[in-house]
């Protein structure tokens, strides 16, 4: 009996889809599943997991509301606010109840100052699910409109879900201050600063409360801590400047105003004795630091406000490596209102050398303010931002630097790597191309752009750049392994063999290289060469279980069972958990020690089919004869 062909074919097709995991969405609505996943995205903090879930949403329902929401997220991450708003609106057109799209749209509206639209969208989002960022944003709107009860409600809801957010506490404290509940405001401002000492809002408003209470010293102490934690805050520097002015410390006030971004309209005074400066310059040129310093100090003594003398004294010590004295001289120059960008740049380098990075950042920014095209200062600032994990500001400064120095291949490469880390392969590819245009033989750029192409499935371009990288650096193991993976996937065994031969030549003492080459020979049924490679691998590493197992397998294929048994036993000894070696070894033992077994009915049937029809008849006759029983003769006498 056999199954008809017309029956077998549908069965095979069904089996294929079942076994390969093909889904017809019998388990539920994939678009609904995508919407459920989208609702969970705001609570995911791990970037890699979030990216994975976004990709899952796009694959489940490519044109659904959740997919448009994900497109909005991606546009927002890349800085395309217009595209993000359009995508969120499109998502809401498809499903007006999609809370995540409403909430995020509300945040973008608020950024643009569209408070009415923001309030509506945020309220709609919060009706669907409670997200701290939406509560915080709506609280700000309510506070500005003096709906203090609603503002406090949303701040409390936000803080309950995100107690580590200092901005929430600072906003809540501001509401209490507006309500005249100063003690509660002070408590919340202090709690906010414990969480985040750099919180500008908490520092400024709490200092304002101290000033109102005539507690100027407490305000100064607070603001000094604030500018230390947040040196870029113009607001805090200017508040501090006003307090110093109030105390009569005009020099310190002027310095804080300078740090606060307020330009100093100071006119450099003429030096009292120009000959002292000239003499100082002459000693400096000759390398006589002490006499040069004496001459500059003589000029400063007669004209304490001489910016030029302080600048030259700072430059003298900076060049001589006397960092402490250089910092003091340069700081005096900045107090007096120096407009020389080199002063601030050198001061930044000195601070950075001492690991005073906050001060260095302020100095580099001031150098850029004095000279917008100061490329070196932008690069220094970018490097500090990157080291501190502030990627967006680092990218901004690197981009500005490259506008000034577009031929800097190393910075293009650094920027490309930042884009790779921030999961932006498109911008990374553009930067890698700029590197290769400037330095086509850069092995790192070739290897890394190849990885970008490989991730996009553009294997032809990937292979081209991987090969280019190998031409430049033949011992690049990562590049070689990547090429091996591509050739295996594309079944280009000739190129794979060539690549692995090169690997063996480059590292003849690496047992794994011989083992991998042996596998390729084995696959191509070149058993002689494969055995030689396995033997070499075992010679280099006697306990190479994989090579021993592979050797045993080839010996079985070629009928050399005794040698196969030896190799497999060695493999099992090297790795007792290797089940493959145990299975093959048991098969060989069965061959050497056959166990007599009872012939099954199926075997009897197979053998009997081979007999001739004559033998069948004879067998039938014999069986019939066996059944015939001879009757004994009856004894008539007994009867």
C-alpha positions as CSV (number, residue, x, y, z in Angstrom):
1,X,0.0,0.0,0.0
2,X,1.3,3.5,-0.8
3,X,0.1,7.1,-0.5
4,X,-0.8,8.7,-3.7
5,X,1.3,11.5,-5.0
6,X,-1.5,14.0,-4.8
7,X,-1.8,13.3,-1.1
8,X,1.9,13.4,-0.3
9,X,2.6,16.8,-1.8
10,X,0.1,18.8,0.4
11,X,1.4,16.9,3.4
12,X,5.0,17.9,2.6
13,X,4.0,21.5,2.2
14,X,2.2,21.6,5.5
15,X,5.1,19.9,7.2
16,X,7.5,22.5,5.8
17,X,5.5,25.5,7.2
18,X,5.0,23.8,10.5
19,X,8.6,22.8,11.0
20,X,10.1,26.0,9.8
21,X,8.0,28.1,12.1
22,X,6.1,29.9,9.3
23,X,3.2,31.9,10.9
24,X,-0.1,32.7,9.4
25,X,-1.0,34.6,12.6
26,X,-3.4,31.9,13.8
27,X,-2.2,32.7,17.3
28,X,-3.7,36.2,17.3
29,X,-3.6,39.7,15.6
30,X,0.0,40.7,15.0
31,X,-0.9,44.4,14.8
32,X,-2.5,44.2,18.3
33,X,0.6,42.5,19.5
34,X,2.7,45.4,18.0
35,X,0.5,48.0,19.8
36,X,1.0,46.1,23.1
37,X,4.8,46.1,22.6
38,X,4.7,49.8,21.7
39,X,3.0,50.5,25.1
40,X,5.9,48.9,26.9
41,X,8.6,50.9,25.1
42,X,8.6,53.9,27.5
43,X,9.5,51.7,30.5
44,X,12.5,50.0,28.7
45,X,15.7,51.7,29.8
46,X,18.2,49.4,28.1
47,X,19.0,50.8,24.6
48,X,19.8,47.4,23.0
49,X,16.6,45.9,24.2
50,X,14.6,48.9,23.1
51,X,16.1,48.7,19.6
52,X,15.2,45.0,19.4
53,X,11.6,45.6,20.5
54,X,11.3,48.4,17.9
55,X,12.5,46.1,15.1
56,X,10.0,43.5,16.4
57,X,7.2,46.0,16.1
58,X,8.1,46.9,12.6
59,X,8.2,43.3,11.5
60,X,4.9,42.4,13.2
61,X,2.8,45.2,11.5
62,X,4.9,47.3,9.1
63,X,2.1,49.8,8.3
64,X,0.2,49.8,11.6
65,X,-0.1,52.6,14.2
66,X,2.7,51.1,16.3
67,X,5.1,51.0,13.4
68,X,4.5,54.7,12.7
69,X,5.1,55.4,16.4
70,X,8.5,53.6,16.1
71,X,9.3,55.7,13.1
72,X,8.6,58.8,15.1
73,X,10.9,57.6,17.9
74,X,13.7,57.0,15.4
75,X,13.2,60.4,13.8
76,X,13.3,62.0,17.2
77,X,16.5,60.3,18.1
78,X,18.2,61.5,14.9
79,X,17.1,65.1,15.6
80,X,14.4,65.2,13.0
81,X,11.6,66.8,15.1
82,X,9.4,67.6,12.1
83,X,9.6,64.0,10.9
84,X,8.8,62.7,14.5
85,X,5.7,64.9,14.8
86,X,4.5,63.8,11.4
87,X,5.0,60.1,12.3
88,X,3.2,60.4,15.7
89,X,0.3,62.2,14.0
90,X,0.1,59.4,11.4
91,X,0.1,56.8,14.1
92,X,-2.8,58.6,15.8
93,X,-4.7,58.8,12.5
94,X,-4.6,55.0,12.4
95,X,-5.3,54.5,16.1
96,X,-6.4,57.5,18.1
97,X,-6.2,55.6,21.3
98,X,-2.4,54.9,21.0
99,X,-1.3,56.6,24.3
100,X,2.4,56.5,23.6
101,X,2.0,58.5,20.4
102,X,-0.1,61.1,22.1
103,X,2.3,61.5,25.1
104,X,5.4,61.8,22.9
105,X,3.6,64.2,20.6
106,X,2.7,66.3,23.6
107,X,6.4,66.5,24.7
108,X,7.4,67.8,21.2
109,X,4.6,70.3,21.2
110,X,5.9,71.6,24.5
111,X,9.4,71.9,23.2
112,X,8.0,74.2,20.4
113,X,6.0,76.3,22.9
114,X,2.6,75.0,21.8
115,X,1.3,74.7,25.3
116,X,-2.4,74.2,24.5
117,X,-1.7,71.4,22.0
118,X,0.8,69.9,24.4
119,X,-1.7,69.9,27.3
120,X,-4.3,68.1,25.2
121,X,-1.9,65.5,23.8
122,X,-0.3,64.8,27.2
123,X,-3.7,64.5,28.9
124,X,-4.8,62.0,26.3
125,X,-1.6,60.1,26.6
126,X,-1.9,59.9,30.4
127,X,-5.5,58.6,30.1
128,X,-4.0,55.5,28.4
129,X,-0.9,55.0,30.6
130,X,1.0,56.8,33.3
131,X,4.5,57.9,32.2
132,X,6.6,60.1,34.5
133,X,7.9,62.3,31.7
134,X,4.4,63.2,30.6
135,X,3.2,63.9,34.2
136,X,6.3,66.2,34.6
137,X,5.6,68.1,31.4
138,X,2.0,68.6,32.2
139,X,2.9,69.8,35.7
140,X,5.1,72.5,34.1
141,X,2.2,73.7,32.0
142,X,-0.2,73.7,34.9
143,X,2.4,75.6,37.1
144,X,2.9,78.3,34.4
145,X,-0.8,78.8,34.2
146,X,-1.0,79.0,38.0
147,X,-3.1,75.9,38.3
148,X,-1.0,74.9,41.3
149,X,-3.2,72.1,42.6
150,X,-3.1,70.3,39.3
151,X,0.7,71.0,39.0
152,X,1.3,69.4,42.4
153,X,-0.8,66.4,41.5
154,X,1.2,65.7,38.3
155,X,4.6,66.3,40.0
156,X,3.7,63.9,42.8
157,X,2.5,61.2,40.3
158,X,5.8,61.7,38.3
159,X,8.0,61.5,41.5
160,X,6.2,58.4,42.7
161,X,7.2,56.6,39.5
162,X,10.7,58.2,39.1
163,X,12.0,59.3,42.5
164,X,15.6,59.8,41.1
165,X,14.5,62.7,38.9
166,X,15.8,66.0,40.6
167,X,13.8,68.1,38.1
168,X,10.5,66.8,39.5
169,X,11.4,67.8,43.0
170,X,12.7,71.2,41.9
171,X,9.5,71.8,40.0
172,X,7.4,70.8,42.9
173,X,9.5,73.1,45.2
174,X,8.9,76.0,42.8
175,X,5.1,75.5,43.1
176,X,5.4,75.4,46.9
177,X,7.4,78.6,46.8
178,X,4.7,80.3,44.6
179,X,2.1,79.2,47.2
180,X,4.1,80.8,50.0
181,X,5.0,77.5,51.5
182,X,8.7,78.4,51.8
183,X,9.8,75.7,54.3
184,X,8.4,72.9,52.1
185,X,10.0,74.6,49.1
186,X,13.4,74.7,50.8
187,X,13.1,71.0,51.8
188,X,12.4,69.9,48.2
189,X,15.1,72.1,46.7
190,X,17.6,70.5,49.1
191,X,16.4,67.0,48.3
192,X,16.7,67.8,44.6
193,X,20.4,69.0,45.1
194,X,21.2,65.8,47.0
195,X,20.0,63.8,43.9
196,X,21.7,66.1,41.4
197,X,24.1,68.8,42.6
198,X,24.3,70.3,39.1
199,X,20.5,71.0,39.0
200,X,20.4,74.7,37.9
201,X,16.8,75.3,38.8
202,X,17.2,74.1,42.4
203,X,20.4,76.0,43.0
204,X,19.1,79.3,41.6
205,X,15.7,79.3,43.2
206,X,17.0,78.1,46.6
207,X,19.7,80.9,46.4
208,X,16.9,83.3,45.7
209,X,15.1,82.3,48.8
210,X,18.3,82.8,50.9
211,X,18.7,86.2,49.3
212,X,15.1,87.2,50.2
213,X,15.9,86.2,53.8
214,X,19.1,88.3,53.7
215,X,21.2,85.1,54.0
216,X,23.8,86.3,51.4
217,X,26.6,84.1,52.7
218,X,24.5,81.0,52.5
219,X,23.5,82.0,49.0
220,X,27.1,82.5,48.0
221,X,28.1,79.1,49.4
222,X,25.2,77.4,47.6
223,X,26.0,79.1,44.3
224,X,29.7,78.3,44.5
225,X,28.7,74.6,44.9
226,X,26.3,75.1,42.0
227,X,28.9,76.5,39.5
228,X,31.4,73.8,40.6
229,X,28.8,71.1,39.7
230,X,27.5,73.0,36.7
231,X,30.3,75.3,35.4
232,X,28.3,76.1,32.2
233,X,25.4,77.8,34.0
234,X,25.5,81.5,33.0
235,X,22.5,82.0,35.4
236,X,24.4,80.8,38.5
237,X,27.6,82.7,37.5
238,X,25.7,86.0,37.1
239,X,23.8,85.5,40.4
240,X,27.2,84.9,42.1
241,X,28.6,88.0,40.4
242,X,25.8,90.2,41.8
243,X,26.4,88.9,45.3
244,X,30.1,89.6,45.1
245,X,29.4,93.1,43.8
246,X,27.0,93.6,46.7
247,X,29.9,92.6,49.1
248,X,32.3,95.0,47.3
249,X,34.5,92.3,45.7
250,X,34.5,93.9,42.2
251,X,37.3,91.8,40.8
252,X,35.6,88.5,41.7
253,X,32.3,89.9,40.5
254,X,33.9,90.8,37.1
255,X,35.3,87.3,36.8
256,X,32.0,85.7,37.5
257,X,30.3,87.9,34.9
258,X,32.9,86.9,32.4
259,X,32.2,83.2,33.2
260,X,28.5,84.0,32.9
261,X,29.0,85.1,29.3
262,X,28.8,88.8,30.0
263,X,31.4,90.5,27.8
264,X,33.8,92.8,29.6
265,X,34.3,96.1,28.0
266,X,37.7,96.7,29.4
267,X,40.3,98.6,27.4
268,X,43.8,97.3,28.0
269,X,45.9,99.9,29.8
270,X,49.2,101.1,28.4
271,X,52.1,99.6,30.2
272,X,53.8,102.0,32.6
273,X,57.2,101.0,31.3
274,X,57.2,99.4,27.9
275,X,60.9,98.7,28.2
276,X,60.1,96.2,30.9
277,X,57.9,94.2,28.6
278,X,60.4,94.4,25.8
279,X,63.2,93.3,28.1
280,X,61.0,90.4,29.3
281,X,60.4,89.3,25.7
282,X,64.1,89.4,25.0
283,X,64.9,87.2,28.0
284,X,62.1,84.9,27.1
285,X,63.5,84.4,23.5
286,X,66.9,83.5,25.0
287,X,65.2,80.9,27.3
288,X,66.1,82.8,30.5
289,X,62.8,82.2,32.3
290,X,63.7,83.8,35.7
291,X,64.9,87.1,34.3
292,X,62.0,87.3,31.8
293,X,59.6,86.7,34.7
294,X,61.3,89.4,36.8
295,X,60.9,91.9,33.9
296,X,57.2,91.1,33.4
297,X,56.5,91.3,37.2
298,X,58.3,94.7,37.2
299,X,55.8,95.9,34.6
300,X,52.9,94.4,36.6
301,X,54.1,96.1,39.8
302,X,54.0,99.5,38.1
303,X,50.7,98.8,36.2
304,X,48.7,96.1,38.1
305,X,45.9,96.2,35.5
306,X,48.2,95.4,32.6
307,X,46.5,92.6,30.8
308,X,49.4,92.1,28.4
309,X,52.0,91.7,31.1
310,X,49.9,89.0,32.8
311,X,49.3,87.2,29.5
312,X,53.0,87.2,28.7
313,X,54.0,86.0,32.2
314,X,51.4,83.2,31.8
315,X,52.7,82.2,28.4
316,X,56.3,82.2,29.7
317,X,55.5,79.8,32.6
318,X,53.2,77.7,30.3
319,X,56.1,77.1,27.9
320,X,58.5,76.4,30.7
321,X,56.2,73.8,32.3
322,X,55.7,75.7,35.5
323,X,51.9,75.0,35.5
324,X,50.9,76.4,38.8
325,X,52.5,79.8,38.1
326,X,51.1,79.8,34.6
327,X,47.5,79.2,35.9
328,X,47.9,82.1,38.4
329,X,49.1,84.5,35.7
330,X,46.5,83.5,33.1
331,X,43.7,83.7,35.7
332,X,44.8,87.3,36.5
333,X,44.6,88.1,32.8
334,X,41.1,86.7,32.6
335,X,40.0,88.6,35.7
336,X,41.2,91.8,34.0
337,X,39.1,90.9,30.9
338,X,41.6,89.4,28.4
339,X,40.2,88.9,25.0
340,X,43.1,86.7,23.8
341,X,41.6,83.2,22.9
342,X,45.1,81.6,23.4
343,X,45.0,82.6,27.1
344,X,41.7,80.7,27.6
345,X,42.9,77.7,25.5
346,X,46.2,77.4,27.3
347,X,44.4,77.7,30.7
348,X,42.0,74.9,29.6
349,X,45.0,72.7,28.8
350,X,46.5,73.4,32.2
351,X,43.2,72.5,34.0
352,X,42.8,69.4,31.9
353,X,46.3,68.3,32.8
354,X,45.3,68.6,36.4
355,X,42.1,66.7,35.8
356,X,40.1,69.8,36.6
357,X,37.7,69.1,33.7
358,X,34.9,71.4,34.7
359,X,37.3,74.4,34.7
360,X,38.9,73.1,31.5
361,X,35.4,73.0,29.8
362,X,34.7,76.6,30.8
363,X,38.1,77.8,29.5
364,X,37.7,76.0,26.2
365,X,34.2,77.5,25.7
366,X,35.5,80.9,26.5
367,X,38.3,80.4,23.9
368,X,35.7,79.6,21.3
369,X,33.6,82.6,22.3
370,X,36.6,84.8,21.6
371,X,37.5,83.0,18.4
372,X,34.6,81.0,16.7
373,X,37.0,79.3,14.3
374,X,39.3,78.0,17.1
375,X,39.5,74.4,15.8
376,X,41.8,73.1,18.5
377,X,39.6,74.4,21.3
378,X,36.6,72.7,19.7
379,X,38.5,69.4,19.5
380,X,39.6,69.6,23.1
381,X,36.0,70.3,24.2
382,X,34.7,67.5,22.1
383,X,37.2,65.0,23.6
384,X,36.2,65.9,27.1
385,X,32.5,65.6,26.3
386,X,33.0,62.2,24.7
387,X,35.1,61.0,27.7
388,X,32.3,62.0,30.0
389,X,29.6,60.2,28.0
390,X,28.0,63.4,26.6
391,X,27.8,62.1,23.1
392,X,25.5,64.6,21.5
393,X,27.6,67.6,22.5
394,X,30.8,65.7,21.5
395,X,29.3,65.1,18.1
396,X,28.3,68.8,17.8
397,X,31.9,69.9,18.5
398,X,33.5,67.3,16.2
399,X,31.2,68.4,13.4
400,X,32.2,72.1,13.9
401,X,35.9,71.1,14.0
402,X,35.5,69.2,10.7
403,X,34.0,72.2,9.1
404,X,37.2,74.0,9.9
405,X,39.5,71.0,9.3
406,X,37.7,68.8,6.8
407,X,40.9,66.9,5.9
408,X,41.2,65.4,9.4
409,X,40.7,61.7,8.6
410,X,41.3,60.6,12.2
411,X,38.4,62.8,13.4
412,X,36.1,61.5,10.7
413,X,37.0,58.0,11.9
414,X,36.3,58.9,15.5
415,X,32.9,60.4,14.5
416,X,32.1,57.2,12.5
417,X,32.7,55.1,15.6
418,X,30.5,57.3,17.7
419,X,27.7,56.8,15.2
420,X,28.2,53.1,15.3
421,X,28.0,53.1,19.1
422,X,24.8,55.2,19.0
423,X,23.2,52.8,16.5
424,X,23.2,55.1,13.5
425,X,24.8,53.1,10.7
426,X,23.8,55.5,7.9
427,X,25.7,58.5,9.4
428,X,28.6,56.1,10.3
429,X,28.8,54.9,6.6
430,X,29.0,58.6,5.5
431,X,31.8,59.3,7.9
432,X,33.7,56.1,6.9
433,X,33.5,57.1,3.3
434,X,35.0,60.5,4.1
435,X,37.9,58.7,5.9
436,X,38.5,56.4,2.9
437,X,38.4,59.4,0.5
438,X,41.2,61.0,2.6
439,X,43.0,57.8,3.5
440,X,42.0,54.9,1.2
441,X,44.6,52.6,2.8
442,X,43.4,53.0,6.3
443,X,42.8,49.3,7.5
444,X,40.6,50.2,10.4
445,X,38.2,52.3,8.2
446,X,38.1,49.5,5.6
447,X,37.3,46.8,8.2
448,X,34.7,48.9,10.0
449,X,32.8,50.0,7.0
450,X,32.8,46.4,5.8
451,X,31.1,45.5,9.1
452,X,28.4,48.2,8.4
453,X,27.8,46.8,4.9
454,X,27.7,43.2,6.3
455,X,25.1,44.2,8.8
456,X,23.0,45.7,6.0
457,X,23.3,42.5,4.0
458,X,25.5,44.1,1.4
459,X,28.0,41.3,1.3
460,X,29.6,42.2,-2.0
461,X,30.7,45.6,-0.7
462,X,31.7,44.1,2.6
463,X,34.0,41.5,1.0
464,X,35.6,44.3,-1.1
465,X,36.6,46.3,2.0
466,X,37.5,43.2,4.1
467,X,39.9,42.2,1.3
468,X,41.3,45.7,1.1
469,X,41.9,45.6,4.9
470,X,43.7,42.2,4.6
471,X,45.9,43.6,1.8
472,X,47.1,46.3,4.1
473,X,47.3,44.2,7.3
474,X,47.5,40.5,6.5
475,X,47.6,39.4,10.1
476,X,44.2,41.0,10.9
477,X,42.4,38.0,12.5
478,X,39.1,39.8,13.0
479,X,38.9,40.7,9.3
480,X,39.9,37.2,8.3
481,X,37.2,35.6,10.5
482,X,34.6,37.9,9.1
483,X,35.5,37.0,5.6
484,X,35.4,33.3,6.5
485,X,31.9,33.7,7.9
486,X,30.7,35.4,4.7
487,X,32.3,32.8,2.4
488,X,30.7,29.9,4.5
489,X,27.3,31.6,4.3
490,X,27.6,32.1,0.5
491,X,29.2,28.6,0.0
492,X,32.2,30.0,-1.8
493,X,34.4,27.1,-0.8
494,X,37.3,27.9,-3.2
495,X,37.8,31.3,-1.8
496,X,37.3,29.9,1.7
497,X,40.1,27.3,1.1
498,X,42.4,30.0,-0.2
499,X,41.7,32.2,2.8
500,X,42.3,29.4,5.3
501,X,45.6,28.4,3.6
502,X,46.8,31.9,4.0
503,X,45.8,31.8,7.7
504,X,47.9,28.6,8.1
505,X,50.9,30.3,6.4
506,X,50.6,33.3,8.6
507,X,50.2,31.4,11.8
508,X,51.5,27.8,11.3
509,X,51.6,27.2,15.0
510,X,47.9,27.8,15.5
511,X,46.2,24.4,15.7
512,X,42.7,25.9,15.0
513,X,43.8,27.2,11.6
514,X,44.9,23.7,10.6
515,X,41.6,22.2,12.0
516,X,39.5,24.7,10.0
517,X,41.4,24.0,6.8
518,X,40.9,20.3,7.4
519,X,37.1,20.8,7.6
520,X,37.0,22.4,4.2
521,X,39.1,19.6,2.7
522,X,36.8,17.2,4.4
523,X,33.7,18.9,3.0
524,X,35.2,18.7,-0.5
525,X,35.9,15.0,0.0
526,X,39.6,15.5,-0.1
527,X,40.1,13.1,2.7
528,X,43.9,12.7,2.4
529,X,44.6,16.5,2.8
530,X,41.9,16.8,5.5
531,X,43.6,14.0,7.6
532,X,47.0,15.7,7.2
533,X,45.5,19.0,8.5
534,X,43.8,17.3,11.5
535,X,47.1,15.5,12.3
536,X,49.0,18.8,12.2
537,X,46.4,20.3,14.6
538,X,46.7,17.4,17.0
539,X,50.5,17.6,16.7
540,X,50.3,21.2,17.8
541,X,47.6,20.6,20.4
542,X,47.4,16.9,21.5
543,X,44.1,17.4,23.3
544,X,42.4,19.1,20.4
545,X,39.1,17.1,20.8
546,X,37.5,18.6,17.7
547,X,40.4,17.7,15.4
548,X,40.6,14.2,16.9
549,X,36.9,13.7,16.4
550,X,37.0,15.0,12.8
551,X,40.0,12.7,12.0
552,X,38.1,9.7,13.4
553,X,35.1,10.6,11.2
554,X,37.2,10.7,8.1
555,X,38.8,7.3,9.0
556,X,35.3,5.8,9.2
557,X,34.4,7.2,5.8
558,X,37.6,5.7,4.3
559,X,37.1,2.3,6.0
560,X,40.1,2.6,8.4
561,X,38.2,1.5,11.5
562,X,41.1,0.7,13.7
563,X,42.6,4.1,13.3
564,X,39.2,5.7,13.7
565,X,38.7,3.9,17.0
566,X,42.1,5.2,18.3
567,X,41.3,8.8,17.2
568,X,37.8,8.8,18.7
569,X,39.0,7.4,22.0
570,X,41.6,10.1,22.2
571,X,38.8,12.7,21.4
572,X,36.7,11.3,24.2
573,X,39.6,11.4,26.6
574,X,40.3,15.0,25.6
575,X,36.6,16.0,26.0
576,X,34.5,13.4,27.9
577,X,31.4,15.4,27.2
578,X,31.7,15.1,23.4
579,X,28.7,13.0,22.6
580,X,29.5,12.8,18.8
581,X,32.7,10.9,19.5
582,X,30.9,8.5,21.9
583,X,28.2,7.7,19.3
584,X,30.8,7.0,16.5
585,X,32.9,5.0,18.9
586,X,29.9,2.8,19.8
587,X,29.2,2.2,16.1
588,X,32.7,1.0,15.5
589,X,32.6,-1.3,18.4
590,X,29.4,-2.8,17.0
591,X,31.3,-3.5,13.8
592,X,34.1,-5.2,15.6
593,X,31.9,-7.2,18.1
594,X,28.7,-8.1,16.2
595,X,26.0,-9.4,18.5
596,X,23.8,-12.2,17.1
597,X,20.3,-11.0,16.9
598,X,17.0,-12.8,16.3
599,X,15.8,-12.2,12.8
600,X,12.7,-10.1,12.8
601,X,9.6,-11.0,10.8
602,X,10.3,-8.2,8.4
603,X,13.7,-9.8,7.6
604,X,12.1,-13.3,7.1
605,X,9.7,-11.7,4.7
606,X,12.5,-10.0,2.8
607,X,14.5,-13.2,2.5
608,X,11.5,-15.4,1.5
609,X,10.7,-12.9,-1.4
610,X,14.0,-13.8,-3.0
611,X,13.1,-17.5,-3.4
612,X,11.7,-18.9,-6.6
613,X,8.1,-19.8,-7.1
614,X,9.2,-23.4,-7.2
615,X,10.6,-23.2,-3.7
616,X,7.5,-21.5,-2.5
617,X,5.4,-24.4,-3.8
618,X,7.8,-26.9,-2.2
619,X,7.5,-25.0,1.1
620,X,3.8,-25.0,0.8
621,X,3.7,-28.8,0.1
622,X,6.0,-29.5,3.0
623,X,3.8,-27.5,5.4
624,X,0.8,-29.4,4.2
625,X,2.6,-32.7,4.7
626,X,3.5,-31.7,8.2
627,X,-0.2,-31.2,8.9
628,X,-1.2,-34.7,7.7
629,X,-1.5,-37.2,10.6
630,X,-1.3,-41.0,9.8
631,X,-4.1,-43.1,11.3
632,X,-3.1,-46.1,13.3
633,X,-4.6,-49.5,12.2
634,X,-7.5,-50.7,14.3
635,X,-7.0,-54.0,16.2
636,X,-10.1,-55.9,15.3
637,X,-9.5,-58.4,18.1
638,X,-9.6,-55.7,20.7
639,X,-12.7,-54.3,19.2
